[in-house]
Amino acid sequence: METRTLGRTGASVGVVGFGAWQIGADWSEVGEDDATAALEAAADAGATFYDTADVYGDGRSERLVGAFRKRHPGVFVATKMGRRAEQVHGNYSEQHFLAWNDDSRERLGMDTLDLVQLHCPPTSVYGDDAVFDVLDAMVADGRIAHYGVSVETCDEALAAIARPGVATVQIILNPFRQKPLDRVLPAAAEAGVGIIARVPLASGLLSGKYTADTHFAPDDHRNYNRKGEAFDVGETFAGVDYATGLEAVERLRPLVPAGMTMAQFALRWILDQRGVTVVIPGARNAEQAAANAAAAAFAPLDADLHTEVRAVYDDLIRPQVHHRW
């Protein structure tokens, strides 16, 4: 698999990683055997970057990734912290950071975590020098090797990129969320900050497998968070109205080259964007993980296809999302 440098970490990682939210919670039930098989299939296909968080399944995802890392000690593990308390600025404190870090290190079985990301903090946190002083001290103390930020908006991403200690920015990027192409990716490339592209398949919409009749389980965020009832609505279907998303998928479907699935097409589109380091699709089984990783083997899409994807975005998706994030 092609590798790229993960921003200011200096680490070289495979361009298709593994997003471990799905094996933690909020995507209906994924059994431990299937979760483990998915992780192993990703490794077999060359994936070296694994992204999790302390709140995914109340630590379940970290435990699964930690057990996997024991079998594959060379992989790069990124986790996140900050959502185990009410999302207010004051909770981004040294006391909380150290406690959350201790718990993540135990679950992952690592003395020093490769990368810890603030997990979509309140916007005001980005301007608080004291928060980043604590993160710098955690690096100095050997608790973490590097830190980054997972953001909701492009403005938050730009604020994070401007901070010299921020190694990576994780942001939603896919054919339905193209605003980061305008300013965020160029700024990250210039600053040497890694870009981790999340929600790459718009919660599965860009797999091309869903219809108006598809039903999602009660414990699946694609059921209970369609209007942002539990967390930012942008994390569910990338913030796109489901019916509009289905219409856009049908516009995209004829563009997919022969031999490529729609999901692989969407992942390849992301990898073609200058400034992207790694994309982190989730998977609920080995077959999905292997298919996701295979997107890295395809040649870049030609310019005409990128133009067509942009046209679908401009016609259908832009009015819903571009001004929001």
MARGUMI-110526 format. One record per residue: y, z, x of N, C-alpha, C in turn. Coordinates in steps of 0.001 Angstrom, whole numbers, padded with zeros to 6 digits, always signed. Atoms other than C-alpha are relative to their C-alpha. Layout:
BEGIN
YZXYZXYZX;...
This chain:
BEGIN
-001189+000000+000839+000000+000000+000000+001251+000000+000882;-001290-000016-000692+003538-000735+001146+000553+001421+000037;-000639-001312-000120+005359+002351+002397+001506-000167+000210;-001444-000050-000219+009051+003258+002431+000372+001410+000433;-000463-001299-000482+011028+006082+004008+000655+000772-001139;-000478-000825+001104+011727+008901+001559+001310+000685+000381;-001338-000538-000202+015407+009335+002195+000112+000861+001234;-000291-000876-001128+016528+012170+004420-001183+000878+000393;+001199-000714-000461+013029+013643+004562-000575-000661+001243;+000593+000756-001099+012071+010927+007038-001459-000334-000190;+001414+000250+000250+008581+010838+005512-000211-001431-000489;+000391+001310+000472+006848+007520+004896-000993+000183-001143;+000854-000190+001172+005295+007325+001420-000317-001335-000642;+000358+001191+000752+003459+004726-000621+000971-000224-001143;-001066+000299+000966+005792+002938-003014-000373+000347-001436;+000436-000484+001314+003711+003818-006092-000639+001365+000208;+000524-001351-000085+003189+007539-006348-000690+000405-001286;+000703-000541+001178+001751+009783-009038+000890+001071-000620;-000762-000998+000741+003773+011644-011655-000947+000905-000772;+001022-000927+000508+001860+014769-012637+000442+000796-001228;-000367-000648+001268+003717+015775-015819-001127-000189-001012;+000990+000344+001021+001067+014046-017918-001259+000862+000096;+001218-000812-000136-001782+016130-016486+000300+001486-000152;-000365-001395+000221+000146+019339-017098+000046+000339-001478;-000166-000271+001434+001227+019260-020732+000914-001062-000593;-000986+000784+000742+003340+017510-023383-000381-001461-000207;+000475+001366+000208+001258+014302-023452-001348+000036-000712;+001290-000245+000603-001572+015516-025676-000950+000516+001084;+000935-000660-000916-004669+016951-024045-000543-000972+001044;+000657+000709-001097-005783+015671-020636-000942+000990+000662;+000967-000931-000553-008994+017368-019531+000087+000084+001514;-000095-000211-001445-009282+018781-016032-000800-001046+000771;+000790+001023-000692-012028+016328-015079+000747-001328+000057;-000760+001256+000023-009898+013361-016165+001214+000091+000913;-001169-000171-000860-006836+014780-014407-000384-000121+001474;+000463+000057-001386-008768+015248-011180-000406-001415+000385;+000411+001380-000264-010255+011761-011439+001215-000909+000173;-001219+000800-000119-006784+010288-011936+000662+000208+001356;-000581-000297-001310-005452+012049-008840-000811-000663+001117;+000859+000584-001033-008420+010893-006779+000108-001529+000016;-000115+001456+000060-008105+007301-008003+001309-000471+000618;-001284+000349-000611-004453+007243-007014-000100+000058+001517;+000171-000117-001453-005367+008460-003528-000839-001141+000548;+000856+001096-000443-008131+005880-003237+000776-001315+000080;-000784+001237+000044-005565+003190-004070+001179+000015+000970;-001046-000042-001016-003184+004330-001335+001219+000813-000346;-001147-000832+000358-000798+006630-003206+000037+001244+000890;-000149-001165-000873+000565+009342-000904+001050+000979-000495;-001080-000844+000523+003409+010819-003007-000385+000506-001382;+000420-000630+001256+002656+013288-005817+001106+000933-000464;-001141-000741+000534+005372+014734-008041-000440+000889-001152;+000371-000945+001044+004922+017842-010168+001201+000905-000290;-001052-000985+000289+006952+020805-011482-000658+001302-000430;+000588-001301+000323+006433+024496-012029-000212+000210-001485;+000122-000199+001450+006830+024174-015802-000984-000950-000669;+000942+000930+000622+004366+021335-016374-001293+000750-000322;+001177-000761+000412+001721+023130-018393+000034+001427+000508;-000151-001376-000486+003116+026496-017230-000772+000217+001295;+000651-000112-001297+001820+025873-013715-001295-000778+000121;+001276+000714-000058-001299+023869-014643+000072-001213+000922;-000121+001194-000829-000039+020690-013010+000044+000369+001480;-000054-000418-001404+000839+022487-009765-001370+000447+000497;+001327-000452-000434-002594+024103-009660-000936-001183+000233;+000845+001180-000173-004335+020764-010146+000397-000784+001252;-000466+000720-001187-002167+019097-007512-000322+000798+001265;+000334-000830-001154-002716+022053-005166-001462-000122+000396;+001426+000163-000295-006487+021767-005459-000271-001381+000589;+000129+001355-000523-006210+018014-004887+000494-000077+001444;-000559+000057-001352-004034+018533-001803-000944+000633+001028;+000961-000593-000940-006697+020746-000237-001014-001032+000465;+000937+001066-000364-008977+017707-000286+000692-001145+000724;-000791+001085-000594-006171+015398+000884+001243+000606+000644;-001118-000750-000568-003961+017467+003191+001146-000854+000513;-001068+000846-000512-001946+014472+004355+000974-000504-001039;-000889+000542+001018-000340+013678+000998+001314+000785-000032;-001324-000607+000131+003334+014435+000306+000135+000519-001431;-000102-000620+001319+003867+016861-002581+001443+000415-000267;-001324-000403+000466+007164+017206-004411-000166+000805-001273;+000009-000752+001248+007701+019874-007023+001444+000238-000433;-001325-000249+000544+010625+021023-009120+000088+001438-000501;-000227-001353+000513+012159+024334-010172+001328+000031-000742;-001265-000199+000691+014861+025536-012499-000079+000045-001504;+000097+000023+001458+013501+025304-016024-000894+001111-000556;+000736-001172+000485+011672+028617-016253+000940+001043-000597;-000996-000890+000595+014873+030213-017515+000936-000845-000858;-000964+000716+000822+017561+029293-020006+000869-000887+000881;-000738+000964-000805+019465+026252-018822+001490+000288-000002;-001402-000360-000194+022719+027970-017923+000244+000131+001500;-000354+000043-001420+024532+027810-014606-000400+001284+000726;+000237-001283-000655+024126+031506-013859-001440+000248+000391;+001412-000192-000331+020339+031256-013767-000426-000762+001252;+000293+000688-001260+020499+028992-010710+000448+000893+001150;-000363-001074-000920+020553+032034-008457-001033+000146+001105;+000927-000244-001098+018978+033088-005182-001227+000765-000474;+001116-000807+000484+016837+035661-006968-001027-000867-000722;+000913+000866+000729+015375+033081-009313-000649-001029+000930;+000537+001020-000892+014969+030436-006614-001150+000546+000841;+001039-000568-000861+012972+032728-004366-001260+000325-000798;+001156-000332+000837+010727+033920-007205-000746-001265-000415;+000644+001257+000409+010079+030387-008470-000696-000651+001191;+000571+000592-001197+009448+029202-004927-001294+000705+000409;+001215-000747-000322+006931+031976-004276-001151-000427-000906;+001051+000374+000949+005012+031033-007421-000516-001417+000281;+000423+001376-000277+004987+027306-006581-000818-000074+001285;+000755+000021-001263+003830+027935-003017-001413+000548-000200;+001332-000554+000264+000963+030041-004330-000855-000998-000761;+000795+000928+000804-000144+027515-006941-000377-001249+000796;+000261+001204-000776+000122+024603-004513-000768+000282+001285;+000717-000353-001216-001464+026510-001640+000701-000458+001260;-000799+000479-001131+001366+025638+000751+000991+001081+000422;-000995-000944-000507+003414+027933+002964+001401-000594-000049;-001268+000725+000035+006182+025344+003246-000157-001204-000910;+000099+001110+000945+006721+022969+000339+000704-001226+000573;-000559+001229-000561+007371+019347+001306+001382-000310-000558;-001257+000328+000670+010144+018810-001242+000096+000799-001283;-000280-000717+001247+011630+021023-003958+001255-000603-000608;-001122+000612+000697+013914+019442-006536+000507+000927-001101;-000560-000667+001168+016290+021181-008905-000328-000865-001207;+000596+000710+001126+014885+020245-012294+001036-000223-001090;-001010+000380+000996+017703+018559-014240+000892+001186-000368;-000841-001169+000261+020155+021461-013886+001231-000361-000815;-001272+000263+000669+023367+021855-015897+000956-000739+000943;-000878+000830-000814+026044+019440-014689+000869+000828+000941;-000897-000817-000819+028232+022255-013357-000648+000451+001306;+000710-000460-001195+025542+023205-010805+000280-000914+001193;-000187+000961-001093+026208+020056-008773+001251+000295+000818;-001232-000322-000714+029646+021346-007828+000032+001386+000606;+000049-001393-000455+028521+024849-006842-000559+000069+001417;+000439-000070-001392+028401+025197-003056-001023+001110+000213;+000887-001149-000211+026638+028572-003354-001452-000351-000309;+001368+000415+000343+023593+026968-005016-000628-000744+001173;+000543+000810-001085+023162+024513-002177-000078+000798+001307;+000139-000905-001146+023794+027246+000412-001348+000720-000048;+001300-000664+000146+020724+029038-000978-001120-000964+000379;+001024+000987-000346+018673+025837-000705-000036-000244+001505;-000033+000167-001458+019840+025367+002890-000679+001181+000693;+000625-001192-000591+018766+028938+003645-001513-000029-000184;+001441+000098+000223+015344+028279+002120-000642-000972+000975;+000494+000910-001029+014930+025336+004477-000053+000723+001343;-000059-000718-001278+016011+027485+007434-001102+001047+000108;+001034-001039+000009+013520+030165+006406-001416-000572-000033;+001321+000621+000008+010644+027686+006266-000704+000032-001336;+000608+000004+001328+010054+028060+002539-000197-001432-000510;+000049+001402+000408+010772+024385+001913+000427-000853+001186;-000386+000908-001082+011035+021431+004248+001253-000789-000361;-001123+000818+000461+013541+019474+002135+000265+000330-001469;-000288-000175+001423+015289+019640-001202+000713-001232-000555;-000638+001095+000705+016498+017153-003772+000372+000450-001398;-000415-000296+001366+017660+016940-007367-000595-001042-000938;+000387+000874+001096+016148+015483-010516+001132+000025-001012;-001227+000067+000792+019045+014278-012669-000255-000680-001340;+000014+000722+001272+019699+013107-016197+000972-001171+000005;-001038+001021+000102+022882+011073-015634+000324-000614+001351;-000415+000666-001234+024225+008622-013102+001107+000777+000697;-001058-000792-000624+027302+010798-012525-000591+001185+000761;+000670-001092-000714+025019+013713-011619-000658-000517+001279;+000641+000581-001187+023124+011452-009233+001020-000234+001106;-001029+000278-001002+026319+010409-007478+000519+001295+000621;-000426-001297-000540+027392+014054-007125-001044+000553+000956;+001068-000488-000876+024014+014923-005612-000053-000794+001301;+000046+000852-001189+024055+011969-003210+001096+000385+000986;-001126-000356-000867+027405+013168-001863-000235+001280+000793;+000271-001246-000717+025881+016471-000713-000896-000277+001204;+000722+000403-001214+024660+016217+002890-001415+000531+000112;+001350-000553-000099+021571+018390+002390-000982-000576-000982;+000881+000573+001019+020180+016461-000569-000768-001172+000593;+000839+001034-000610+017245+014368+000650-000375-001096-000982;+000481+000946+001004+016247+012688-002618+000689+000245-001330;-000443-000095+001387+017425+011998-006139-001065-000644-000877;+000960+000535+000968+014969+011551-008985+000749-000344-001274;-000777+000477+001140+016302+009508-011888-000856-000930-000851;+000702+000931+000888+015036+007600-014916+000472-001417+000305;-000296+001394-000320+014842+003924-014007-001163-000857-000465;+000992+000960+000471+012983+001144-015781+000749-001147-000682;-000723+001099+000636+013780-002145-017569+000824+000405-001214;-000788-000505+001112+015137-000042-020466+001114+000957+000444;-001041-000903-000522+017325+002164-018230+000536-000582+001315;-000455+000767-001160+019252-000117-015867+001333+000470+000576;-001304-000428-000500+022537+001751-015392-000035+000450+001461;+000004-000406-001415+021418+003266-012030+000155-001165+000984;-000152+001139-000899+021464-000260-010585+001458-000216+000393;-001410+000328-000215+025251-000401-010847+000600+000758+001187;-000651-000807-001036+026318+002490-008597-000955+000930+000734;+000845-001036-000598+023523+004990-007969-000851-000552+001137;+000868+000537-001055+021099+002817-006023+000789-000457+001223;-000781+000347-001195+023785+001308-003768+000510+001224+000757;-000493-001205-000666+025230+004767-003052-001108+000713+000741;+001137-000655-000657+021799+006183-002262-000409-000755+001253;+000381+000800-001162+020966+003311+000071+000989+000204+001139;-001023-000169-001036+024252+003729+001916-000090+001382+000643;+000052-001374-000505+023795+007501+002263-001344+000361+000618;+001327-000319-000502+020129+007336+003210-000737+001017-000838;+000656-000919+000937+019028+009308+000144-001125-000750-000709;+001120+000624+000670+015616+008552-001318+000167-000003-001509;-000016+000097+001465+015346+007404-004936-001432+000031-000517;+001286-000156+000669+012352+008588-006956+000202-000428-001450;-000196+000557+001339+012100+006513-010148-001010+000600-000964;+000905-000626+000975+010687+008474-013071+000132-000671-001363;+000112+000610+001333+009783+007566-016686-000029-001531+000138;-000062+001436-000294+009022+004078-015319-000532-000884-001112;+000561+000794+001091+007086+002945-018376+000580+000403-001348;-000662-000413+001244+009470+004464-020940-000987+000718-000920;+000981-000808+000738+006806+006976-022018-001106-000848-000603;+001093+000854+000449+004273+004190-022396+000423-001217-000783;-000442+001179+000738+006382+001750-024389-000208-001268+000822;+000081+001179-000857+006403-000605-021410-001422-000301+000468;+001390+000414-000210+002622-000593-021261-000361-001156-000918;+000272+001052+000962+002778-002968-024201-001147+000293-000940;+001189-000347+000787-000029-001078-025934+000322+000640-001350;-000338-000740+001212+001900+000616-028748+000519-000934-001091;-000473+000744+001164+002717-000623-032231+000706+000962-000941;-000652-000834+001011+004600+000625-035254-000982+000967-000646;+001020-000851+000622+001317+002154-036434-000593+001024+000964;+000529-000959-000972+000634+004144-033259+000426+001414-000374;-000292-001400+000302+000408+007882-033904-000210+000836+001259;+000078-000888-001158+001014+010555-031273-000324+001412-000477;+000461-001341+000368-000569+014009-031331+001173+000969-000139;-001083-000977+000182+001493+017021-032420+000496+000616+001303;-000405-000610-001258+001522+018372-028834+000478-001036+001019;-000492+001079-000850+002799+015052-027425+001505-000121-000223;-001459+000044+000157+006548+014892-026721+000469-001275-000683;-000360+001230+000689+006536+011350-028068-000071+000160-001515;-000032-000386+001408+005969+013020-031427+001159+000967-000253;-000914-001100+000351+008106+016168-031237+001372-000053+000671;-001309+000033-000663+011022+015114-029001+000736-001316-000211;-000613+001322+000196+012081+011770-030451+001506+000080-000198;-001440-000184+000178+015512+013163-031310+000554+001062+000952;-000463-000983-000963+015763+015527-028350-000117+001427-000484;+000129-001343+000564+014529+018567-030251-000392+001043+001041;+000510-000965-000977+012901+020184-027182+000693-000108+001354;-000701+000226-001264+014678+018649-024163+000713-001343-000108;-000826+001209+000061+016863+015681-023260-000796-001172-000566;+000715+001076+000681+015926+012775-025501-000246-001186+000926;+000222+001085-000949+016206+010424-022538-001343+000043+000678;+001322-000133-000613+012887+011764-021261-001105-000565-000889;+000970+000522+000956+011126+010385-024361+000370-001429-000370;-000259+001426+000192+010875+006585-024593+001305-000432+000671;-001220+000298-000765+013777+006574-022090+001250+000056-000868;-001146-000137+000889+016075+007467-024980+000199-001157-000955;-000103+001186+000848+015439+004189-026789-000670+000257-001341;+000620-000061+001317+014789+004086-030515-001333-000736+000035;+001359+000534-000125+011068+003441-030930-000110-001432-000518;+000105+001342+000568+011425+000393-033173+000710-001023+000885;-000722+000901-000897+014003-001159-030855-000802-000238+001271;+000831+000139-001183+011735-000475-027900-001147-000970-000225;+001092+000931+000309+008861-002297-029597+000507-001440-000056;-000581+001352+000065+011125-005270-030284+000278-000530+001410;-000292+000425-001367+012212-005364-026654-001277-000339+000762;+001275+000277-000658+008612-005214-025468-000499-001399-000372;+000454+001326+000424+007798-008310-027526+000847-001101+000640;-000841+000967-000719+010747-010079-025884-000441-000128+001463;+000416+000001-001405+009427-009108-022450-001403-000582+000206;+001415+000331-000175+005773-009892-023082-000226-001415+000555;+000253+001349-000539+006009-013671-022462+000425-000173+001464;-000469+000103-001379+007668-013000-019093-001035+000471+001012;+000962-000614-000915+004660-011194-017615-000855-001081+000642;+000798+001035-000662+002998-013398-014982-001492+000175-000252;+001449-000036+000175-000670-014266-015333-000624+000927+001041;+000700-000916-000890-002975-011650-013857+000646+001358+000154;-000743-001256-000089-000472-008835-014277+000107+000615-001389;-000216-000664+001285-000344-006247-017059+001489+000252-000194;-001412-000297+000245+002935-005412-018736+000438+001245+000763;-000345-001204-000752+002843-001962-017145+000246-000334+001467;-000182+000404-001396+002422-003525-013704+001276-000815+000170;-001248+000759-000017+005272-005908-014499+001195+000937+000044;-001106-000959+000023+007555-002977-015313+000108+000763+001322;-000009-000717-001279+006536-001106-012154+000485-000904+001129;-000449+000930-001037+007022-004199-009994+001504-000242-000116;-001446+000166+000204+010486-004695-011526+000759+001137+000668;-000659-001150-000621+011414-001188-010386-000060-000096+001516;+000159+000076-001452+010028-001692-006890+000870-001083+000623;-000846+001074-000505+012121-004842-006542+001446+000426+000202;-001395-000413-000069+015351-002864-006833+000317+000632+001355;-000391-000531-001304+017048-002233-003493+000464+001449-000150;-000357-001415+000037+017324+001492-002859-001089+000877-000574;+001116-000781+000538+014172+002566-004715-000992+000305+001115;+001005-000385-000984+011767+004522-002520-001391-000001-000606;+001325-000177+000588+008901+005402-004841+000152+000113-001508;+000050-000104+001452+008045+005074-008520-001180+000893-000359;+001027-001008+000269+005998+007826-010175-000540-000090-001434;+000640+000044+001312+004036+006663-013228-001042+001108-000136;+001062-000957+000283+001774+009194-014852-001278-000729-000369;+001290+000577+000397-001870+008645-015690-000862+001111-000576;+000873-000989+000623-004378+010412-017912-001462-000202+000378;+001371+000235-000442-007493+008924-016302+000028-000874+001248;+000092+000740-001252-008722+007129-013195+000388-001466-000177;-000301+001416+000221-008426+003652-014704+001503-000244-000017;-001446+000168+000051-004726+004088-015474+000623+000198+001372;-000568-000272-001323-004005+005558-012039-000222-001182+000943;+000292+001138-000869-005715+002658-010247+000826-001223-000384;-000789+001155+000449-003941+000054-012383+001461+000163+000385;-001387-000234-000403-000568+001661-011720+000190-000298+001484;-000119+000192-001445-001146+001702-007973-000081-001473+000377;+000170+001419-000313-002159-001964-008044+001288-000792-000144;-001278+000704+000143+001400-002912-009023+000647-000260+001349;-000600+000157-001325+002361-002475-005374-000504-001234+000720;+000600+001138-000698+000109-005368-004357+000585-001338-000442;-000571+001252+000475+001987-007973-006393+001260-000353+000782;-001226+000459-000650+004717-010080-004833+001207+000342-000884;-001205-000229+000805+008304-009377-005927+000164-001071-001080;-000253+000943+001086+009276-010998-009215+001111-000948+000410;-001042+000948-000396+011387-014118-008942+001305+000302-000731;-001347-000314+000497+015105-014085-009677+000155-000337-001473;-000112+000389+001404+014736-015885-013012-000586+001080-000914;+000587-001062+000811+012453-013140-014326+000934+001206-000064;-000942-001119+000014+014940-010480-013284+001183-000295-000929;-001084+000383+000900+017648-012409-015131-000424+000144-001457;+000498-000100+001372+015501-012558-018262-000140+001460-000432;+000115-001422+000329+014767-008824-018126+001382+000587-000281;-001363-000486+000219+018488-008139-017829+000528-000450-001350;-000480+000504+001285+019164-010307-020868-000568+000808-001165;+000600-000831+001052+016722-008312-023002+000690+001361-000037;-000711-001279-000065+018372-005101-021812+001389-000120-000633;-001366+000151+000508+021866-006391-022568+000011-000202-001508;+000013+000319+001436+020909-007684-026022-000419+001179-000862;+000620-000989+000881+018825-004782-027346+000183+001449+000440;+000101-001372-000485+018856-001714-025137+001344+000586+000430;-001269-000493-000535+022268-001425-023500+000842+000767-001030;-000853-000718+000952+024123-000443-026709-000479+001418-000321;+000545-001332+000308+021804+002562-027165+000096+000971+001161;+000204-000938-001108+021589+003995-023663+001053-000045+001106;-000804+000155-001221+024091+002657-021138+001154+000993+000074;-001143-000911+000004+026984+004876-022195-000409+001473+000016;+000436-001403+000177+024860+008020-022545-000404+000672+001302;+000519-000595-001217+023284+008541-019134+000549-000664+001259;
